[in-house]
Amino acid sequence: MHGLLPAKVKRRALSLAAAFAVPAAIVTAGLALAIPAQASPAHQASPAHQAGTGGLSVTIDSMNPQYAVPGGTVNVEGTVSNQTSQTQTGLYVQLYTSQTTFVSRDRMDSYLAHGGDSSLIVAGTPFLIPASVPPGGSASWTASFQVSTQGISTFGVYGVTAQLQDLSSDDVFSSDQTLLPFWPGQRAAGLLSPLMISWLWPLIDQPHNQVCAALTSNDLAASLNPGGRLSALLAAGASHADADPTWVIDPALLSDVATMAHPYHVGGRPNCTGATPEPASQAAASWLAALRKVTPGQPTVITPYANVDMTALVHQGLTADLATAYATGDAVADSVLPGTFGHELAWPPGGTADLSVLTNLATAEHVDTVVLNSSEMPPTDSGTAFRPDDAVTSLRVAGLPMNVLLSDDTLTGVLKAGDTSSGSLPKATEFAVRQRFLAETAMIAAEAPNTARTIVVAPPEDWSPSETLASDLLGETTTTPWLTPTALDGLSSAADTQRTAPRQPPPASKASPGQLSRSYLARVRSVGDQLGVYKSMLYKPQPAYLQSLDRALVATASAAWRGSGMSQGLAQVDNLRDYLRNAEKRVKIIASAQVQMGGSSGQVPVSIQNGLLDQAIRVKVVASAATTSQLTIGRFQDVVIVPPQQAVTVRLPVSSAPQGSTAIQLSLTSPNGMPLTFVTGKSLTVASTRYGRAILFLIAAAIGVLVLTSVYRGIRRWLHGDTHLVNEEADPPGSVVTGTSDALHPTEAPDDLADVRRWVDDA
């Protein structure tokens, strides 16, 4: 049991009205109508009772009003739950309050964690649980007290405790604590001016995009539906424009929601096939339309694409990826939301960043304002109980001025307690978060009421409150008298008397809690290098395609993959790697294994095949022979453009002095010489036989012999006067001449070339 009270508990007479005329309760109480005025000291339940009552609990579910004023009445409601195996009877709830305000936020936090102390006094009359509570059952209770009777008169925060006790023994079974701010009016409070408060309102989620048009999963649909996380945040922020929240939006979320507003696909294989079709999401379209109405009139900050883990990227030397994330995020946001959004303000994931990160943001991304967790720059005098909760300070990084807005780390933790995965919260949890937030702000204002102060509220990036809680918190910002909403971009110029409070600077180099590990980012670096090689060969790619590649790479470095999200991040890395492998294997070198070359020189054909569906490539063909060989490769058009689904042939001019075989190695590079390591190189053999030269020599020799013999025959005939004129006495054409004929000439002259033809044929 925690929260046991000292022996100051006063027993009060329980009226029949308090018992709600329930006979069972009257019998259980034994109802001596008057109970002695002085109670015995409160003590723990007996061992027998403890065995059966370990599951008895009391919670405070609401308090009205949420802060007390002079002469007011505070009404408190709650629930008693029985998680034991026995029916419980004879129970009552008694309220107690502290008599003085907490002197510091630390004391207040300690009270909530550890329960009451000796300063608590009885408040109001006890509430008798009017019936037995069965195992697993619960009962509601209500009680009230007058502010004036509790000594509550000073601006600040007071403790309120509800104790569940046994009517017969005064054993305390359970207790619950809450905080009650008291507001006596600005003059009585001595408040110089209301506390200026600024909200960061994050719309950030895991990235679901990939190179293919399909989303990686359909998880976002539930978050966009009414009651979902993103739906609740947008609805609450849009309905409280007077709270001046600054929207912090991840462009990856905008891209994913815009995709879902039309018929879309989910999942699929690395080659962009096999995805599951989904109808257009009406919730996505409505959410995006509502956001487009809100952002033009309210301050909006765009994060780097996928809200990348900028601290981890800088620490691992991946600053180029951070620059890509900023450029990609700006382009996506401009295409989805109306207006122009700069990124002069940065909110590192978790609100943590060292000087190396701030230097990169200032010099490379021209960021002049950064929001950090207040624990990043604690006061120089850490021993003092008073914490200067001013939200504005400044630094000089790389010679450049930078404004630093410090979000209250305690409030961030308070809001984290309001997370829900179902869209709704138990009443007790919702009340506890709302009341704690109100009390923390009152404590900040009351610590130094005579100073002008500012405060920045930064929920976790993945904050998941119910819509009711989110709306109530923003509503408190506008209606609470010690708070005044202020736009975040106006804090730097707002009056703040504690801005010069000495603070420790951020460390020069320090890992952020939970940042992406070195080994994880090594895989991101590897797939990034692979992507760079792939992009180097693309010829005039469409900007949309290049952007899809950049988005897929940047998404692998999202801060959403910290901690338990790493497995999903690794899946993103593997998905991009597999896509690139599938695309890269479609580019090939096609060449014969061996090429015969009859002479000492010739042309060797080599084809480059581009199997990509939509992307042309521009590559450089690299051909080389061993340095010890005498084969040389002449100049040729080595840079070629290959349209998609086509092949282009390149002819290599080669020459070789000796007869024999020589190997040529073929590979591809980008036009600027970056090796395309994913393309399998080819080795072809050029065989130089010299047969072609021998055949030409023989043909030339034969032609020469024919010419010489023809000349010889002509000269001989000329010398013999043989003009081949027909003799008048010769037989007419077609006559048969016998061997005894007196004809001067036979029917056919002797074949003077027969010997030459036989020689040529033999050759």
C-alpha positions in Angstrom: 0.0 0.0 0.0 1.3 3.5 -0.7 0.0 6.8 0.4 -0.8 5.8 4.0 -1.8 8.8 6.1 -0.6 9.6 9.7 -2.8 9.3 12.7 -4.7 12.5 12.1 -7.7 10.8 10.5 -10.9 12.1 12.1 -13.9 9.8 12.0 -17.1 11.6 11.1 -20.8 10.7 11.7 -22.1 9.0 8.6 -25.7 10.1 7.9 -28.3 7.8 6.6 -28.4 9.9 3.5 -24.7 9.2 2.8 -25.6 5.5 3.0 -28.2 6.0 0.3 -30.7 4.1 2.4 -29.1 0.8 1.2 -29.9 -1.8 3.9 -26.9 -3.9 3.1 -24.6 -1.0 3.6 -26.3 -0.1 6.9 -25.9 -3.6 8.2 -22.2 -3.9 7.0 -21.4 -0.6 8.8 -22.9 -1.9 12.0 -24.3 1.6 11.9 -23.9 2.9 15.4 -25.3 6.2 14.1 -22.6 8.1 15.7 -18.9 7.4 15.2 -16.4 8.7 17.7 -15.0 12.0 16.7 -11.4 11.1 17.0 -10.2 8.2 14.8 -7.5 5.8 15.7 -4.3 6.0 13.6 -4.7 4.7 10.0 -2.9 1.5 9.5 -2.4 -1.2 6.9 -5.0 -4.0 6.4 -4.6 -7.1 8.5 -2.8 -10.1 6.9 -6.1 -11.9 6.4 -7.5 -8.8 4.7 -4.4 -8.3 2.6 -4.8 -11.7 1.1 -8.2 -10.9 -0.2 -7.9 -7.1 -0.8 -4.7 -6.8 -2.8 -6.8 -5.8 -5.8 -8.8 -3.1 -4.2 -8.1 0.3 -5.8 -9.5 3.8 -5.9 -9.1 6.3 -8.7 -9.9 10.0 -9.1 -11.7 10.4 -12.5 -12.7 14.1 -12.5 -12.5 17.3 -10.5 -14.8 20.3 -11.0 -13.6 23.0 -11.3 -10.1 22.0 -12.5 -8.6 24.9 -10.5 -10.0 26.4 -7.3 -10.9 30.0 -6.7 -11.6 31.8 -3.4 -14.9 30.7 -1.8 -15.4 27.9 -4.2 -16.4 24.3 -3.8 -14.4 21.5 -5.4 -16.3 18.4 -6.4 -14.3 15.2 -6.9 -15.6 12.0 -8.5 -13.9 8.6 -8.9 -14.2 4.8 -9.0 -13.5 2.0 -6.6 -12.5 -1.3 -8.3 -12.5 -4.8 -6.8 -10.0 -7.1 -8.6 -10.0 -9.6 -5.7 -11.7 -12.9 -5.6 -14.0 -11.9 -2.7 -17.0 -9.5 -2.4 -16.0 -6.4 -0.6 -18.3 -4.4 1.8 -17.9 -1.7 4.4 -15.7 0.6 2.3 -15.6 4.4 2.2 -13.5 7.1 0.5 -12.1 10.1 2.3 -10.5 13.2 0.7 -7.5 15.0 2.1 -5.7 18.1 0.9 -2.4 19.8 1.6 -2.4 23.0 3.7 0.3 24.7 1.8 1.4 25.0 -1.9 4.3 23.0 -3.2 7.5 25.0 -3.2 8.9 23.4 -6.4 8.0 21.2 -9.3 10.2 18.5 -8.0 8.2 18.4 -4.7 5.0 18.2 -6.6 6.3 15.4 -8.8 7.5 13.5 -5.7 4.0 13.8 -4.1 2.4 12.3 -7.2 4.9 9.4 -7.1 4.9 8.6 -3.4 1.6 9.8 -2.0 0.7 11.9 1.0 2.7 13.4 3.8 2.1 14.8 7.2 0.8 18.1 5.8 -2.5 16.5 4.5 -5.7 17.3 6.3 -9.2 15.8 6.0 -11.3 17.5 3.4 -15.1 17.2 3.4 -17.2 14.3 4.5 -16.4 10.7 3.7 -18.3 8.8 1.0 -19.7 5.5 2.0 -19.7 2.9 -0.8 -23.4 2.2 -0.7 -23.3 -1.5 -1.7 -21.1 -4.5 -1.7 -18.6 -4.6 -4.6 -18.4 -8.1 -6.2 -15.2 -9.6 -7.6 -14.3 -7.8 -10.8 -16.9 -5.1 -10.1 -16.6 -1.4 -9.5 -18.5 1.4 -7.8 -18.6 5.2 -8.3 -18.0 7.7 -5.6 -18.2 11.5 -5.2 -17.1 13.9 -2.5 -16.5 17.6 -2.2 -14.9 20.2 0.1 -14.9 24.0 0.6 -11.8 25.7 -0.5 -12.0 28.2 2.4 -12.0 25.5 5.1 -8.8 23.9 3.8 -6.5 26.9 4.2 -6.1 27.2 0.4 -5.4 30.9 -0.2 -2.1 31.3 -2.1 -1.5 31.1 -5.8 0.1 27.8 -6.5 -0.7 24.0 -6.5 -2.1 21.9 -3.7 -2.3 18.2 -3.3 -5.5 16.3 -3.1 -5.6 12.6 -2.0 -8.5 10.1 -2.1 -8.1 7.1 0.3 -10.1 3.9 0.2 -10.5 2.7 3.8 -12.3 0.0 5.7 -15.2 1.3 7.8 -14.6 -1.0 10.7 -10.9 -0.9 11.1 -9.7 2.2 9.3 -7.3 0.1 7.3 -6.2 2.0 4.1 -6.6 -0.2 1.1 -5.6 2.2 -1.7 -5.1 5.9 -2.4 -4.9 8.1 -5.4 -3.4 11.6 -5.7 -4.1 14.6 -7.9 -3.2 18.2 -8.1 -5.3 21.3 -7.5 -4.2 24.7 -8.8 -5.6 27.7 -6.9 -6.1 31.0 -8.7 -6.8 34.0 -6.5 -6.8 36.5 -9.4 -3.8 38.1 -11.2 -3.3 40.9 -8.6 -3.5 38.6 -5.6 -1.3 36.1 -7.4 1.3 38.8 -8.0 1.6 37.6 -11.6 3.5 40.2 -13.7 2.0 38.7 -16.9 0.4 35.4 -18.0 2.8 32.7 -19.0 3.3 32.7 -22.7 2.8 29.1 -24.0 3.4 27.7 -27.5 2.4 24.3 -28.7 4.1 22.1 -31.3 1.4 20.0 -32.9 2.9 17.0 -34.7 1.4 15.2 -37.7 4.1 12.6 -38.1 3.9 8.9 -38.9 5.9 6.0 -40.2 6.7 6.3 -43.9 4.8 3.8 -46.1 6.2 4.7 -49.5 8.6 2.8 -51.7 9.9 3.1 -55.3 6.9 1.2 -56.6 3.6 3.1 -56.5 2.2 0.7 -53.9 2.4 1.5 -50.2 4.3 -0.9 -48.0 1.2 -1.5 -45.8 -2.3 -0.3 -45.1 -1.7 0.6 -41.5 -2.3 4.3 -42.1 -6.0 3.7 -42.9 -7.0 3.1 -39.3 -5.1 6.2 -38.1 -7.0 8.4 -40.6 -10.4 7.0 -39.8 -12.6 8.9 -37.3 -11.2 8.2 -33.8 -7.8 7.3 -35.2 -4.6 8.9 -34.1 -4.1 11.3 -37.0 -7.8 12.1 -37.2 -7.9 13.0 -33.5 -4.9 15.3 -33.7 -6.1 17.1 -36.8 -9.6 17.6 -35.5 -8.4 18.9 -32.1 -5.9 21.2 -33.6 -8.3 22.6 -36.2 -11.0 23.3 -33.6 -8.6 25.3 -31.4 -7.0 27.7 -33.8 -7.1 30.3 -30.9 -4.5 28.2 -29.1 -2.0 29.1 -31.9 -0.5 25.6 -32.3 2.4 25.3 -34.7 1.8 22.3 -37.1 4.8 20.1 -37.6 4.1 18.0 -40.6 6.1 15.1 -42.1 6.0 15.3 -46.0 6.1 11.5 -46.2 2.7 11.5 -44.4 1.3 14.0 -46.9 2.6 11.8 -49.8 1.1 8.6 -48.4 -2.3 10.2 -47.6 -2.4 11.8 -51.1 -1.8 8.3 -52.6 -4.7 6.9 -50.5 -7.1 9.6 -51.6 -7.2 7.8 -55.0 -7.4 4.0 -55.8 -4.1 2.6 -54.6 -2.2 -0.6 -54.1 -0.5 -2.2 -51.0 2.4 -4.5 -50.8 3.8 -6.3 -53.9 7.1 -7.7 -55.0 10.3 -5.8 -55.7 9.6 -5.8 -59.4 6.4 -3.8 -58.6 4.0 -6.6 -59.3 1.6 -8.6 -57.1 0.3 -5.6 -55.1 -3.2 -5.7 -53.6 -5.6 -3.1 -55.0 -7.5 -0.9 -52.5 -10.3 1.6 -53.2 -9.9 5.3 -52.7 -10.0 6.1 -49.0 -12.7 8.7 -48.2 -11.1 9.2 -44.8 -7.8 10.1 -46.4 -9.4 12.5 -48.8 -11.4 14.2 -46.0 -8.3 14.4 -43.8 -6.2 16.0 -46.5 -9.0 18.4 -47.4 -9.3 19.5 -43.7 -5.5 19.9 -43.4 -5.5 22.1 -46.5 -8.0 24.4 -44.9 -6.0 24.7 -41.7 -2.4 25.3 -42.8 -2.9 28.5 -44.7 -4.0 30.4 -41.6 -1.7 28.8 -39.0 2.0 28.5 -38.6 3.3 25.3 -40.2 6.8 23.7 -40.1 7.8 20.9 -42.6 10.2 18.3 -41.3 12.8 16.6 -43.5 11.2 13.9 -45.5 10.2 10.9 -43.3 11.3 12.9 -40.3 14.8 11.4 -40.7 17.0 10.7 -37.7 19.2 13.8 -38.3 21.4 13.2 -35.3 22.3 9.7 -36.4 22.9 10.8 -40.0 25.2 13.6 -39.0 27.1 11.4 -36.6 27.6 8.7 -39.2 28.7 11.1 -41.9 25.5 10.8 -44.0 24.9 14.5 -44.3 24.2 14.1 -48.0 21.2 12.0 -47.1 20.0 14.7 -44.7 20.3 17.3 -47.4 18.3 15.0 -49.7 15.6 14.6 -47.0 15.2 18.3 -46.7 15.1 18.9 -50.5 12.7 16.0 -51.0 10.5 17.1 -48.2 10.2 20.6 -49.5 9.2 19.4 -53.0 6.6 17.0 -51.7 5.0 19.5 -49.3 4.8 22.1 -52.1 3.0 19.6 -54.3 0.4 18.6 -51.7 -0.3 21.6 -49.5 -1.0 25.1 -50.8 1.6 27.8 -49.9 5.3 27.8 -49.5 6.9 26.3 -46.4 10.5 26.9 -45.4 12.5 24.9 -43.0 14.2 27.6 -41.1 13.0 26.0 -37.9 14.1 22.4 -37.0 12.8 20.0 -34.4 15.3 17.1 -34.1 13.7 13.8 -33.2 13.3 13.5 -29.5 14.3 17.1 -29.1 18.0 16.2 -28.8 21.0 17.4 -30.8 24.6 18.1 -30.1 26.8 20.9 -31.5 27.8 18.9 -34.6 24.2 18.5 -35.6 23.4 22.1 -34.9 26.4 23.2 -37.0 25.2 21.2 -39.9 21.7 22.5 -39.7 23.0 26.1 -39.6 25.6 25.9 -42.3 24.1 23.4 -44.8 20.4 23.8 -44.3 20.3 27.5 -43.2 18.3 26.7 -40.1 18.2 29.6 -37.7 15.9 28.3 -34.9 15.8 24.9 -33.3 13.5 23.3 -30.7 15.4 21.2 -28.2 14.4 19.4 -25.0 15.1 21.5 -22.0 17.3 18.8 -20.6 19.7 19.4 -23.4 20.7 22.8 -21.9 20.2 22.6 -18.2 20.9 25.6 -15.9 24.5 26.1 -15.0 23.6 26.0 -11.3 22.0 22.6 -11.2 21.8 22.5 -7.4 19.1 25.1 -7.1 15.6 23.9 -6.5 14.2 26.6 -8.8 14.5 25.8 -12.5 14.5 28.7 -14.9 11.8 27.5 -17.3 12.4 30.2 -19.9 11.9 28.7 -23.3 14.2 31.0 -25.3 17.9 31.1 -25.4 20.5 31.4 -28.2 23.8 30.0 -29.4 26.5 30.7 -31.9 27.4 27.8 -34.1 30.1 28.0 -36.7 30.0 31.8 -36.2 26.2 31.9 -37.0 23.5 32.9 -34.5 20.9 30.3 -33.7 17.8 30.7 -31.5 17.0 27.8 -29.3 13.5 27.1 -28.0 13.5 24.8 -25.1 10.5 22.5 -24.8 9.6 21.5 -21.2 10.8 17.9 -20.8 8.4 17.2 -17.9 5.4 18.2 -19.9 6.5 16.0 -22.8 6.5 13.1 -20.4 3.1 14.1 -19.0 1.6 14.1 -22.6 3.3 10.7 -23.3 1.2 9.2 -20.5 -1.9 10.1 -22.5 -1.0 7.7 -25.4 -3.7 5.3 -26.5 -3.8 2.7 -29.3 -7.6 2.4 -29.2 -8.6 6.0 -29.7 -10.0 6.3 -26.1 -8.6 6.5 -22.6 -9.8 5.5 -19.2 -11.5 8.4 -17.5 -8.9 8.4 -14.7 -6.0 8.5 -17.1 -7.4 11.3 -19.2 -8.1 13.3 -16.1 -4.7 12.6 -14.6 -2.9 13.9 -17.8 -5.1 17.0 -18.1 -4.9 17.9 -14.4 -1.1 17.3 -14.3 -0.6 19.5 -17.3 -2.6 22.3 -15.7 -0.8 22.0 -12.4 2.7 22.0 -14.1 1.9 25.2 -15.9 0.5 26.8 -12.7 3.7 25.8 -10.8 5.9 27.3 -13.5 3.9 30.6 -13.3 3.9 30.6 -9.5 7.6 29.8 -9.0 8.5 33.3 -10.2 5.3 35.3 -10.7 7.1 38.7 -10.9 8.9 37.7 -14.1 7.9 37.4 -17.8 8.3 33.8 -18.9 7.7 31.5 -21.8 7.1 27.8 -22.2 7.1 25.5 -25.2 5.1 22.3 -25.2 6.4 19.5 -27.5 4.5 16.2 -27.4 6.3 13.1 -28.6 6.4 12.9 -32.4 4.2 9.8 -32.4 1.8 11.2 -29.8 -1.4 9.2 -29.8 -4.0 10.9 -27.5 -7.7 10.6 -27.7 -9.5 13.4 -29.5 -11.1 14.4 -26.2 -7.8 14.7 -24.4 -6.1 16.6 -27.2 -9.0 19.0 -27.5 -9.2 19.6 -23.7 -5.5 20.4 -23.4 -5.7 23.0 -26.2 -8.9 24.3 -24.6 -7.1 24.7 -21.2 -4.4 26.7 -23.0 -6.9 29.3 -24.1 -9.1 29.5 -20.9 -6.6 29.2 -18.1 -6.1 32.7 -16.6 -2.3 32.3 -16.0 -1.6 31.2 -19.6 -1.7 33.1 -22.9 -1.3 31.3 -26.2 1.6 32.6 -28.3 2.7 31.5 -31.8 6.0 29.7 -31.8 7.6 32.0 -34.3 6.9 34.9 -32.0 8.7 33.6 -29.0 12.1 34.7 -30.1 11.0 38.3 -30.0 8.8 38.0 -26.9 9.7 39.6 -23.6 11.4 37.1 -21.3 13.2 38.3 -18.2 15.0 35.0 -17.7 16.4 34.6 -21.2 19.9 35.4 -20.0 19.8 32.7 -17.3 23.1 30.9 -17.6 22.7 27.4 -19.2 25.1 24.7 -20.2 25.7 24.5 -23.9 24.8 21.3 -25.8 27.7 18.8 -25.8 30.1 18.8 -28.8 29.3 15.3 -29.7 26.8 13.0 -28.0 24.5 10.2 -29.2 20.8 10.9 -28.9 18.8 8.4 -26.8 17.7 5.6 -29.1 19.2 7.0 -32.3 19.7 4.6 -35.2 22.7 2.5 -34.7 26.0 2.5 -36.6 25.3 -1.0 -37.9 21.8 -0.1 -39.1 23.1 3.0 -40.9 25.9 1.0 -42.5 23.2 -1.0 -44.4 21.5 2.3 -45.3 24.8 3.6 -46.6 25.4 0.4 -48.6 22.0 0.6 -50.4 22.5 4.3 -50.9 25.8 3.7 -52.7 24.0 1.0 -54.8 21.3 3.5 -55.7 23.9 6.1 -56.7 25.4 3.7 -59.1 22.0 2.9 -60.6 21.0 6.5 -61.0 24.3 7.3 -62.7 23.3 5.3 -65.8 19.8 6.6 -66.2 19.3 8.9 -69.3 17.0 11.8 -68.9 14.9 10.1 -66.2 11.5 11.6 -65.3 11.8 13.9 -62.1 9.0 11.9 -60.5 11.0 8.7 -60.9 14.1 10.2 -59.4 12.0 11.6 -56.5 10.6 8.1 -55.9 14.1 6.7 -55.6 15.2 9.5 -53.2 12.1 9.1 -51.1 12.6 5.3 -50.8 16.2 5.9 -49.7 15.4 8.7 -47.2 12.6 6.6 -45.7 15.1 4.0 -44.6 16.6 6.6 -42.2 13.4 7.7 -40.6 13.4 8.2 -36.8 10.3 6.0 -36.7 12.7 3.1 -37.0 14.3 3.8 -33.6 13.9 1.2 -30.9 11.2 -1.4 -31.7 10.7 0.0 -35.2 14.1 -1.2 -36.4 12.7 -4.4 -38.0 10.3 -2.3 -40.1 13.2 -0.1 -41.1 15.3 -3.1 -42.1 12.4 -4.3 -44.2 12.4 -0.9 -46.0 16.2 -1.3 -46.6 15.8 -4.8 -48.0 12.8 -3.7 -50.2 14.9 -0.9 -51.9 17.9 -3.2 -52.3 15.8 -5.9 -54.0 14.2 -3.3 -56.3 17.6 -2.1 -57.4 18.8 -5.7 -58.0 15.8 -6.5 -60.0 16.3 -3.4 -62.2 20.0 -3.8 -62.5 19.9 -7.3 -63.8 17.9 -6.1 -66.8 21.0 -4.3 -68.2 23.3 -6.8 -70.0 26.3 -7.1 -72.4 25.6 -9.5 -75.3 28.6 -10.7 -77.2 29.8 -14.0 -78.8 32.3 -16.0 -76.8 34.7 -16.2 -79.8 35.1 -14.1 -82.9 37.1 -15.3 -85.9 39.1 -12.7 -87.7 40.5 -13.8 -91.1 42.9 -10.9 -91.4 45.0 -8.8 -89.1 42.1 -6.3 -88.3 38.4 -6.3 -88.3 35.3 -5.2 -86.3 33.9 -7.1 -83.3 30.2 -6.6 -82.6 29.0 -6.0 -79.0 25.4 -5.3 -78.0 24.1 -3.5 -74.9 20.6 -4.7 -73.9 18.3 -2.5 -71.8 15.4 -4.5 -70.3 14.1 -1.6 -68.1 10.4 -1.0 -68.8 10.4 2.8 -68.9 13.9 4.1 -68.4 16.5 4.8 -71.1 20.1 4.3 -70.1 23.4 6.0 -71.2 26.4 3.9 -70.6 30.1 3.7 -71.6 31.5 0.5 -73.1 34.9 -0.3 -71.8 36.9 -2.9 -73.8 40.5 -3.9 -73.0 43.0 -6.5 -73.8 45.9 -7.8 -71.8 48.8 -5.5 -71.8 51.1 -8.3 -73.0 49.1 -9.0 -76.1 49.7 -7.4 -79.5 46.0 -6.9 -80.2 44.9 -3.3 -80.2 41.4 -1.8 -80.0 40.9 1.4 -82.0 38.6 4.3 -81.3 34.9 3.8 -81.3 31.7 5.4 -80.1 31.9 4.1 -76.6 29.1 6.1 -75.0 25.8 4.8 -76.1 22.1 5.6 -75.4 19.9 2.5 -75.1 16.1 3.1 -75.2 14.0 1.0 -72.8 13.3 -2.6 -74.0 15.9 -2.3 -76.8 19.5 -3.2 -77.6 22.2 -1.2 -79.3 25.2 -2.7 -81.1 28.7 -1.3 -80.8 31.5 -2.4 -83.3 35.0 -2.6 -81.8 37.8 -2.0 -84.4 40.6 -4.4 -83.5 43.9 -5.3 -85.1 46.4 -8.0 -84.3 50.0 -8.5 -85.7 50.6 -12.2 -84.9 48.3 -15.1 -85.7 46.5 -16.6 -82.6 43.8 -15.9 -80.0 43.5 -12.8 -77.7 40.9 -12.2 -74.9 39.0 -8.9 -74.7 37.4 -7.9 -71.4 34.1 -6.0 -71.7 32.4 -3.9 -68.9 30.1 -0.9 -68.5 30.5 2.4 -66.7 28.4 5.5 -66.3 29.3 8.3 -68.8 31.5 9.8 -66.1 33.4 6.6 -65.5 31.6 5.2 -62.5 31.8 1.4 -62.8 28.4 -0.3 -63.1 29.4 -3.2 -60.9 26.0 -4.8 -61.1 26.4 -5.5 -64.9 28.2 -8.8 -65.4 31.3 -8.3 -67.5 32.0 -10.3 -70.6 35.2 -11.9 -71.9 35.4 -12.7 -75.7 38.2 -14.3 -77.6 39.4 -12.9 -80.9 41.0 -15.6 -83.1 43.3 -14.2 -85.9 44.0 -17.0 -88.5 45.5 -14.9 -91.4 43.6 -17.2 -93.9 42.1 -14.2 -95.5 45.5 -12.8 -96.6 46.6 -16.1 -98.1 43.5 -16.5 -100.1 43.8 -13.0 -101.4 47.4 -13.7 -102.5 46.4 -16.8 -104.3 43.6 -15.1 -106.1 45.9 -12.3 -107.1 48.4 -14.8 -108.4 45.8 -16.6 -110.4 44.6 -13.4 -112.0 48.1 -12.5 -112.9 48.7 -15.9 -114.6 45.5 -15.5 -116.6 46.5 -12.1 -117.8 50.0 -13.3 -118.9 48.7 -16.2 -120.8 46.1 -14.2 -122.5 48.8 -11.7 -123.6 51.1 -14.6 -124.8 48.3 -16.2 -126.9 47.4 -12.9 -128.5 51.0 -12.2 -129.5 51.4 -15.7 -130.9 48.4 -15.4 -133.1 49.5 -12.0 -134.3 52.8 -13.4 -135.3 51.2 -16.2 -137.4 48.7 -13.9 -139.0 45.8 -15.8 -137.7 42.9 -13.4 -137.9 40.2 -16.1 -137.6 38.6 -15.1 -140.9 36.3 -17.7 -142.4 37.7 -19.5 -145.5 35.5 -19.2 -148.6 36.0 -22.9 -149.2 35.1 -23.9 -145.7 32.0 -25.9 -145.1 29.0 -24.0 -144.2 28.2 -23.5 -140.6 26.8 -26.7 -139.0 28.6 -29.0 -141.4 30.3 -32.1 -140.1 33.9 -32.2 -140.9 35.6 -35.5 -141.1 39.1 -36.3 -140.2 40.0 -36.4 -143.9 38.7 -33.0 -144.6 40.9 -30.5 -146.1 39.7 -27.8 -143.8 42.5 -25.4 -142.8 41.3 -25.3 -139.2 39.9 -27.9 -136.8 36.5 -27.3 -135.1 38.3 -26.1 -131.9 41.8 -24.8 -131.3 44.0 -26.5 -128.7 43.3 -25.3 -125.2 46.4 -23.3 -124.3 45.1 -22.5 -120.9 44.3 -26.0 -119.7 47.5 -26.3 -117.8 47.1 -23.0 -116.1 43.5 -23.8 -115.0 44.6 -27.1 -113.6 47.3 -25.3 -111.6 44.9 -22.8 -110.2 42.4 -25.5 -109.3 45.1 -27.3 -107.5 46.1 -24.2 -105.6 
